[in-house]
Amino acid sequence: MKDLMSLKEKIALIEAEIKVISEKIDDINKNLEKINELEIEIKAIKMFLKRVFPDFKKEYPDILKKLSSME
């Protein structure tokens, strides 16, 4: 009988852990969707800047280098 109770407690604990993991995965997926949306927006901004400012295409790599060196 004790084994059965112990097994039920373990199963309940595992179910609770699975629930927490599922919630965390959902949060991660929502954040990933936001990141993907931002990536698309950044690409659109870059395309716009390249069209409006032709020099931007040439200067963009240098801008990235400067920004990465600031970190």
Backbone as CSV, one residue per row, in Angstrom:
resi,resn,N_x,N_y,N_z,CA_x,CA_y,CA_z,C_x,C_y,C_z
1,MET,0.822,-1.190,0.000,0.000,0.000,0.000,0.872,1.263,0.000
2,LYS,1.980,1.212,0.780,2.873,2.360,0.826,3.514,2.600,-0.543
3,ASP,3.821,1.500,-1.221,4.416,1.623,-2.548,3.468,2.317,-3.515
4,LEU,2.190,1.998,-3.407,1.182,2.596,-4.275,1.059,4.094,-4.000
5,MET,1.064,4.490,-2.739,0.985,5.911,-2.365,2.236,6.651,-2.834
6,SER,3.373,6.019,-2.645,4.631,6.624,-3.078,4.648,6.806,-4.590
7,LEU,4.158,5.821,-5.303,4.098,5.893,-6.757,3.148,7.005,-7.207
8,LYS,2.006,7.129,-6.547,1.048,8.183,-6.883,1.650,9.565,-6.626
9,GLU,2.386,9.715,-5.547,3.031,10.991,-5.233,4.085,11.333,-6.289
10,LYS,4.843,10.333,-6.685,5.860,10.559,-7.715,5.220,10.957,-9.044
11,ILE,4.122,10.289,-9.383,3.426,10.611,-10.630,2.885,12.032,-10.572
12,ALA,2.319,12.404,-9.430,1.790,13.759,-9.278,2.911,14.788,-9.391
13,LEU,4.053,14.479,-8.818,5.196,15.382,-8.892,5.688,15.519,-10.337
14,ILE,5.754,14.417,-11.036,6.186,14.438,-12.436,5.191,15.235,-13.285
15,GLU,3.891,15.053,-13.028,2.881,15.815,-13.769,3.032,17.313,-13.519
16,ALA,3.314,17.686,-12.274,3.511,19.098,-11.953,4.747,19.647,-12.661
17,GLU,5.797,18.857,-12.695,7.021,19.281,-13.385,6.781,19.437,-14.881
18,ILE,6.026,18.527,-15.456,5.701,18.608,-16.884,4.893,19.868,-17.161
19,LYS,3.976,20.198,-16.272,3.165,21.411,-16.434,4.052,22.654,-16.419
20,VAL,4.985,22.712,-15.482,5.898,23.863,-15.394,6.759,23.955,-16.648
21,ILE,7.273,22.834,-17.094,8.106,22.817,-18.305,7.294,23.263,-19.511
22,SER,6.057,22.809,-19.624,5.198,23.206,-20.740,4.949,24.706,-20.732
23,GLU,4.721,25.267,-19.546,4.512,26.716,-19.446,5.766,27.478,-19.864
24,LYS,6.915,26.991,-19.440,8.169,27.639,-19.818,8.391,27.564,-21.331
25,ILE,8.077,26.432,-21.920,8.215,26.275,-23.368,7.284,27.243,-24.085
26,ASP,6.059,27.402,-23.585,5.127,28.359,-24.184,5.681,29.777,-24.112
27,ASP,6.258,30.142,-22.967,6.863,31.474,-22.818,8.013,31.665,-23.804
28,ILE,8.843,30.648,-23.933,9.973,30.718,-24.861,9.467,30.867,-26.299
29,ASN,8.425,30.137,-26.651,7.875,30.229,-28.008,7.311,31.617,-28.278
30,LYS,6.650,32.213,-27.294,6.115,33.571,-27.463,7.260,34.560,-27.671
31,ASN,8.308,34.417,-26.883,9.456,35.304,-27.032,10.142,35.100,-28.379
32,LEU,10.214,33.870,-28.823,10.818,33.575,-30.120,10.009,34.207,-31.251
33,GLU,8.688,34.176,-31.139,7.835,34.809,-32.141,8.094,36.318,-32.182
34,LYS,8.232,36.929,-31.005,8.521,38.360,-30.949,9.869,38.664,-31.601
35,ILE,10.848,37.826,-31.340,12.176,38.013,-31.931,12.102,37.886,-33.450
36,ASN,11.340,36.910,-33.934,11.190,36.737,-35.380,10.506,37.945,-36.008
37,GLU,9.506,38.495,-35.323,8.842,39.703,-35.824,9.823,40.873,-35.871
38,LEU,10.643,41.009,-34.843,11.639,42.077,-34.831,12.653,41.901,-35.955
39,GLU,13.027,40.667,-36.212,13.972,40.398,-37.287,13.404,40.852,-38.635
40,ILE,12.135,40.572,-38.868,11.489,40.987,-40.115,11.427,42.513,-40.199
41,GLU,11.080,43.160,-39.087,11.014,44.620,-39.066,12.384,45.240,-39.336
42,ILE,13.422,44.663,-38.769,14.775,45.187,-38.982,15.168,45.034,-40.454
43,LYS,14.826,43.890,-41.048,15.123,43.692,-42.469,14.397,44.732,-43.321
44,ALA,13.145,45.018,-42.967,12.380,46.014,-43.717,13.010,47.396,-43.574
45,ILE,13.446,47.737,-42.389,14.085,49.042,-42.161,15.379,49.132,-42.960
46,LYS,16.149,48.058,-42.961,17.402,48.052,-43.732,17.131,48.224,-45.222
47,MET,16.114,47.552,-45.729,15.776,47.693,-47.145,15.373,49.131,-47.464
48,PHE,14.579,49.721,-46.570,14.159,51.105,-46.767,15.366,52.042,-46.774
49,LEU,16.237,51.875,-45.798,17.411,52.739,-45.704,18.320,52.585,-46.922
50,LYS,18.449,51.380,-47.410,19.289,51.156,-48.592,18.710,51.842,-49.822
51,ARG,17.373,51.880,-49.902,16.748,52.542,-51.051,16.829,54.056,-50.947
52,VAL,16.555,54.577,-49.757,16.516,56.025,-49.569,17.920,56.611,-49.492
53,PHE,18.821,55.898,-48.849,20.200,56.358,-48.685,21.148,55.334,-49.314
54,PRO,21.496,55.526,-50.562,22.350,54.530,-51.242,23.683,54.290,-50.532
55,ASP,24.214,55.291,-49.854,25.482,55.113,-49.136,25.338,54.193,-47.935
56,PHE,24.127,54.021,-47.469,23.904,53.171,-46.294,24.424,51.753,-46.540
57,LYS,24.221,51.251,-47.741,24.663,49.888,-48.069,26.167,49.746,-47.879
58,LYS,26.905,50.796,-48.229,28.362,50.760,-48.090,28.787,50.970,-46.638
59,GLU,28.075,51.832,-45.936,28.475,52.206,-44.578,27.975,51.239,-43.507
60,TYR,26.971,50.459,-43.821,26.359,49.564,-42.825,27.355,48.596,-42.186
61,PRO,28.214,47.921,-42.950,29.183,47.012,-42.303,30.102,47.737,-41.310
62,ASP,30.505,48.956,-41.662,31.351,49.726,-40.741,30.587,50.106,-39.478
63,ILE,29.326,50.430,-39.642,28.495,50.773,-38.487,28.395,49.567,-37.551
64,LEU,28.187,48.396,-38.118,28.104,47.179,-37.295,29.412,46.921,-36.564
65,LYS,30.522,47.122,-37.248,31.822,46.918,-36.603,32.000,47.846,-35.420
66,LYS,31.615,49.112,-35.614,31.747,50.085,-34.526,30.859,49.713,-33.344
67,LEU,29.649,49.288,-33.645,28.735,48.899,-32.566,29.231,47.671,-31.818
68,SER,29.760,46.707,-32.543,30.236,45.482,-31.888,31.494,45.747,-31.056
69,SER,32.283,46.734,-31.468,33.483,47.048,-30.699,33.139,47.816,-29.428
70,MET,31.975,48.430,-29.375,31.552,49.186,-28.183,31.155,48.245,-27.045
71,GLU,30.777,47.046,-27.369,30.311,46.093,-26.341,31.430,45.606,-25.556
